[in-house]
Each structure stands twice: as structure tokens, then as C-alpha cells.
Amino acid sequence: MAIHLHFDRDLCKGCQLCISLCPKHILALDSAPNTKGYRPACCTDESACIGCASCAKICPDSVITITKD
């Protein structure tokens, strides 16, 4: 089963809550800013994601979507 993470880059404020909570340590701030000037969160290794959804649950702006196929 493949797990896919999607971050709505333009809504992410780079608060890093998801990064601090990820048990696999595969989230980081992107080097490129979004349209609002924030560095959004991104996944550095989607294949290592276990689909726990901790990142999506803690996100105050609900910018993370997790799908499984």
C-alpha cells in the first residue's frame, strides 16, 4: 500500500508542529518560500511514511492530506 502526503503549500505557515510530531522524522521545511513568504513543510521521504496521520491531526490550518492506495 502506497501512502501519499499532500501539503497545501500556499496555506502552510511553517509552524513546524507536524515536523516535531512525525515519528519517522521525514518532514522538514521546504527551502523555497510559498506565495505568502513562509517556508512550508514538506515530506523528505514519502516511502518511509507509515500513515499515522499525526501530522495532519496536529496541523492548525489543515493543510496536510494523506491518501493510501
DSSP file (Angstrom, degrees, kcal/mol; ACC not computed):
  #  RESIDUE AA STRUCTURE BP1 BP2  ACC     N-H-->O    O-->H-N    N-H-->O    O-->H-N    TCO  KAPPA ALPHA  PHI   PSI    X-CA   Y-CA   Z-CA
    1    1 A M              0   0    0      0, 0.0     2,-0.4     0, 0.0    67,-0.0   0.000 360.0 360.0 360.0 127.2    0.0    0.0    0.0
    2    2 A A        -     0   0    0      2,-0.0    67,-2.5     0, 0.0     2,-0.4  -0.732 360.0-152.1 -93.4 140.0    1.4    3.4   -1.0
    3    3 A I  E     -A   68   0A   0     -2,-0.4     2,-0.4    65,-0.2    65,-0.2  -0.933   9.0-164.3-112.7 133.9    0.9    6.4    1.2
    4    4 A H  E     -A   67   0A   0     63,-3.1    63,-2.4    -2,-0.4     2,-0.5  -0.972   3.5-159.1-123.2 131.1    0.9    9.9   -0.3
    5    5 A L  E     -A   66   0A   0     -2,-0.4     2,-0.5    61,-0.2    61,-0.2  -0.901   6.9-170.2-106.7 134.3    1.2   13.2    1.6
    6    6 A H  E     -A   65   0A   0     59,-2.6    59,-2.6    -2,-0.5     2,-0.5  -0.991   2.6-166.5-125.9 127.4    0.0   16.4    0.1
    7    7 A F  E     -A   64   0A   0     -2,-0.5     2,-1.6    57,-0.2    57,-0.2  -0.950  23.4-133.9-110.3 126.6    0.8   19.8    1.7
    8    8 A D    >>  -     0   0    0     55,-2.3     3,-1.7    -2,-0.5     4,-1.4  -0.648  26.2-165.5 -77.0  92.2   -1.2   22.8    0.5
    9    9 A R  T 34 S+     0   0    0     -2,-1.6     3,-0.3     1,-0.3    -1,-0.2   0.823  79.3  54.2 -52.4 -40.8    2.0   24.9    0.2
   10   10 A D  T 34 S+     0   0    0      1,-0.2    -1,-0.3    -3,-0.1    28,-0.1   0.666 111.7  44.1 -75.7 -14.8    0.2   28.3    0.0
   11   11 A L  T <4 S+     0   0    0     -3,-1.7     2,-0.2    52,-0.1    -1,-0.2   0.635  89.4 101.8 -99.2 -17.8   -1.7   27.8    3.2
   12   12 A C     <  -     0   0    0     -4,-1.4    26,-0.2    -3,-0.3    22,-0.2  -0.489  49.3-169.2 -71.9 132.6    1.2   26.4    5.3
   13   13 A K        -     0   0    0     -2,-0.2    26,-0.2    24,-0.1    -1,-0.1   0.339  41.6-116.6-102.3   4.0    2.7   28.9    7.7
   14   14 A G        +     0   0    0     24,-0.1    25,-0.1     1,-0.1    -2,-0.1   0.856  58.5 154.2  67.5  36.0    5.7   26.8    8.6
   15   15 A C        -     0   0    0      1,-0.1    -1,-0.1    26,-0.0    -3,-0.0   0.705  45.6-140.0 -70.5 -19.3    4.8   26.4   12.2
   16   16 A Q     >  +     0   0    0     12,-0.1     4,-2.2     1,-0.1     5,-0.2   0.532  63.5 126.5  72.3  10.5    6.7   23.1   12.4
   17   17 A L  H  > S+     0   0    0      1,-0.2     4,-1.2     2,-0.2     5,-0.1   0.928  76.8  47.7 -61.3 -43.6    4.2   21.3   14.6
   18   18 A C  H  > S+     0   0    0      1,-0.2     4,-1.4     2,-0.2     3,-0.3   0.894 110.2  52.7 -63.9 -39.4    4.0   18.5   12.1
   19   19 A I  H  4 S+     0   0    0      1,-0.2     3,-0.3     2,-0.2     8,-0.2   0.909 108.9  49.0 -62.9 -42.9    7.7   18.3   11.9
   20   20 A S  H  < S+     0   0    0     -4,-2.2    -1,-0.2     1,-0.2    -2,-0.2   0.742 114.8  45.4 -70.4 -22.3    8.1   18.0   15.6
   21   21 A L  H  < S+     0   0    0     -4,-1.2    -1,-0.2    -3,-0.3    -2,-0.2   0.646  79.1 113.7 -97.2 -16.9    5.5   15.2   15.9
   22   22 A C    ><  -     0   0    0     -4,-1.4     3,-0.7    -3,-0.3     5,-0.1  -0.387  52.4-156.9 -63.6 119.6    6.5   12.9   13.0
   23   23 A P  T 3  S+     0   0    0      0, 0.0    -1,-0.2     0, 0.0    -3,-0.0   0.730  93.4  48.0 -70.8 -20.1    7.7    9.6   14.4
   24   24 A K  T 3  S-     0   0    0     -3,-0.0    -2,-0.1     0, 0.0    25,-0.0   0.497 101.8-132.4 -96.7  -6.0    9.7    8.8   11.3
   25   25 A H    <   +     0   0    0     -3,-0.7    -6,-0.1    -6,-0.1    -5,-0.0   0.904  64.8 130.5  56.1  46.4   11.4   12.3   11.1
   26   26 A I        +     0   0    0     -7,-0.0    18,-3.7    18,-0.0    19,-0.7   0.264  42.3  90.1-112.8   9.6   10.7   12.7    7.4
   27   27 A L  E     +B   43   0B   0     16,-0.2     2,-0.3    -8,-0.2    16,-0.2  -0.851  47.0 156.1-108.0 146.3    9.1   16.1    7.5
   28   28 A A  E     -B   42   0B   0     14,-2.3    14,-2.6    -2,-0.4     2,-0.4  -0.942  46.5 -85.1-153.7 169.7   11.1   19.3    7.0
   29   29 A L  E     -B   41   0B   0     -2,-0.3    12,-0.3    12,-0.2     2,-0.0  -0.710  48.0-117.1 -82.9 135.7   10.7   22.9    6.0
   30   30 A D        -     0   0    0     10,-3.6    -1,-0.1    -2,-0.4    12,-0.0  -0.365  12.6-132.7 -67.2 149.8   11.0   23.4    2.2
   31   31 A S  S    S+     0   0    0      2,-0.1    -1,-0.1     8,-0.1    -2,-0.0   0.752  89.3  70.7 -76.7 -23.5   13.9   25.6    1.1
   32   32 A A  S    S-     0   0    0      8,-0.1    -2,-0.1     1,-0.0     2,-0.1  -0.797  84.6-126.1 -96.9 134.2   11.6   27.6   -1.2
   33   33 A P        -     0   0    0      0, 0.0     6,-0.3     0, 0.0    -2,-0.1  -0.352  20.3-123.3 -74.0 157.5    9.0   30.0    0.2
   34   34 A N    >   -     0   0    0      4,-3.3     3,-1.7   -22,-0.2   -24,-0.1  -0.187  44.3 -80.1 -86.1-172.1    5.3   29.9   -0.6
   35   35 A T  T 3  S+     0   0    0      1,-0.3   -25,-0.1     2,-0.1    -1,-0.1   0.701 132.0  52.1 -66.3 -19.0    3.3   32.8   -2.1
   36   36 A K  T 3  S-     0   0    0      2,-0.2    -1,-0.3   -26,-0.1     3,-0.1   0.451 120.6-106.0 -95.2  -1.7    3.0   34.3    1.4
   37   37 A G  S <  S+     0   0    0     -3,-1.7     2,-0.2     1,-0.3    -2,-0.1   0.458  79.0 126.7  93.0   1.4    6.7   34.2    2.1
   38   38 A Y        -     0   0    0    -26,-0.2    -4,-3.3   -29,-0.1    -1,-0.3  -0.600  64.2-122.8 -87.9 152.5    6.6   31.2    4.6
   39   39 A R        -     0   0    0     -6,-0.3    -8,-0.1   -26,-0.2     2,-0.0  -0.860  37.5-146.5 -90.9 107.4    8.7   28.1    4.2
   40   40 A P        -     0   0    0      0, 0.0   -10,-3.6     0, 0.0     2,-0.1  -0.298  15.6-101.6 -76.2 159.1    6.1   25.4    4.1
   41   41 A A  E     +B   29   0B   0    -12,-0.3     2,-0.3   -32,-0.1   -12,-0.2  -0.421  43.6 176.3 -72.6 152.7    6.5   21.9    5.5
   42   42 A C  E     -B   28   0B   0    -14,-2.6   -14,-2.3    -2,-0.1     2,-0.5  -0.962  32.6-104.8-151.0 166.2    7.2   19.0    3.1
   43   43 A C  E     -B   27   0B   0     -2,-0.3     3,-0.3   -16,-0.2   -16,-0.2  -0.838  20.0-167.7 -98.5 130.7    8.0   15.3    3.2
   44   44 A T  S    S+     0   0    0    -18,-3.7   -17,-0.1    -2,-0.5     2,-0.1   0.661  84.4  19.1 -90.7 -18.2   11.6   14.3    2.5
   45   45 A D    >   +     0   0    0    -19,-0.7     3,-1.7     1,-0.1     4,-0.4  -0.582  60.5 178.1-154.2  83.4   10.9   10.6    2.1
   46   46 A E  G >  S+     0   0    0     -3,-0.3     3,-1.2     1,-0.3   -43,-0.2   0.795  81.3  64.8 -59.9 -29.6    7.3    9.7    1.3
   47   47 A S  G 3  S+     0   0    0      1,-0.3    -1,-0.3   -45,-0.1   -43,-0.0   0.727  99.2  53.9 -67.9 -20.1    8.2    6.0    1.0
   48   48 A A  G <  S+     0   0    0     -3,-1.7    -1,-0.3   -22,-0.1    -2,-0.2   0.527  81.5 115.8 -89.9  -6.7    9.1    6.0    4.8
   49   49 A C    <   -     0   0    0     -3,-1.2   -46,-0.1    -4,-0.4    -3,-0.0  -0.423  49.2-163.8 -66.7 133.3    5.8    7.4    5.8
   50   50 A I        -     0   0    0     -2,-0.1    -1,-0.1   -47,-0.0    -3,-0.0   0.423  37.8-119.5 -98.0  -0.8    3.7    4.9    8.0
   51   51 A G        +     0   0    0      1,-0.1    -2,-0.1   -48,-0.0    15,-0.0   0.772  63.6 144.5  73.0  26.6    0.4    6.8    7.5
   52   52 A C        -     0   0    0      1,-0.1    -1,-0.1     4,-0.0    -3,-0.0   0.736  48.9-144.6 -70.8 -21.2   -0.1    7.6   11.2
   53   53 A A     >  +     0   0    0      1,-0.1     4,-2.2     3,-0.1     5,-0.2   0.605  57.3 132.6  67.1  14.6   -1.7   10.9   10.3
   54   54 A S  H  > S+     0   0    0      1,-0.2     4,-1.9     2,-0.2     5,-0.2   0.889  71.7  53.2 -59.7 -38.6   -0.2   12.6   13.3
   55   55 A C  H  > S+     0   0    0      1,-0.2     4,-1.2     2,-0.2    -1,-0.2   0.927 110.2  45.6 -62.9 -45.8    1.0   15.5   11.1
   56   56 A A  H  4 S+     0   0    0      1,-0.2    -1,-0.2     2,-0.2     8,-0.2   0.865 111.8  52.7 -67.0 -36.3   -2.5   16.0    9.6
   57   57 A K  H  < S+     0   0    0     -4,-2.2    -1,-0.2     1,-0.2    -2,-0.2   0.865 112.8  42.6 -68.7 -36.2   -4.2   15.9   13.0
   58   58 A I  H  < S+     0   0    0     -4,-1.9    -1,-0.2    -5,-0.2    -2,-0.2   0.660  83.8 112.5 -86.8 -15.1   -1.9   18.5   14.7
   59   59 A C    ><  -     0   0    0     -4,-1.2     3,-1.0    -5,-0.2     5,-0.1  -0.413  55.2-156.5 -63.3 117.6   -1.9   20.9   11.7
   60   60 A P  T 3  S+     0   0    0      0, 0.0    -1,-0.2     0, 0.0    -4,-0.0   0.713  93.1  42.0 -69.9 -18.7   -3.7   24.1   12.9
   61   61 A D  T 3  S-     0   0    0     -3,-0.0    -2,-0.1     0, 0.0    -3,-0.0   0.330 103.9-126.5-109.7   6.5   -4.6   25.1    9.3
   62   62 A S    <   +     0   0    0     -3,-1.0    -6,-0.1    -6,-0.2   -50,-0.1   0.902  59.4 143.6  51.3  50.9   -5.5   21.6    8.0
   63   63 A V        +     0   0    0    -52,-0.1   -55,-2.3    -7,-0.1     2,-0.5   0.488  43.1  85.6 -96.6  -3.9   -3.0   21.8    5.1
   64   64 A I  E     -A    7   0A   0    -57,-0.2     2,-0.4    -8,-0.2   -57,-0.2  -0.868  51.6-176.7-107.6 127.7   -2.0   18.1    5.1
   65   65 A T  E     -A    6   0A   0    -59,-2.6   -59,-2.6    -2,-0.5     2,-0.5  -0.977   7.1-162.2-120.1 133.8   -3.9   15.4    3.3
   66   66 A I  E     -A    5   0A   0     -2,-0.4     2,-0.3   -61,-0.2   -61,-0.2  -0.968  10.0-179.7-117.9 128.4   -2.9   11.8    3.5
   67   67 A T  E     -A    4   0A   0    -63,-2.4   -63,-3.1    -2,-0.5     2,-0.4  -0.942  10.8-157.1-125.3 150.3   -4.1    9.2    0.9
   68   68 A K  E      A    3   0A   0     -2,-0.3   -65,-0.2   -65,-0.2    -2,-0.0  -0.978 360.0 360.0-125.1 137.8   -3.5    5.5    0.7
   69   69 A D              0   0    0    -67,-2.5   -66,-0.1    -2,-0.4    -1,-0.1   0.342 360.0 360.0-141.1 360.0   -3.7    3.4   -2.4
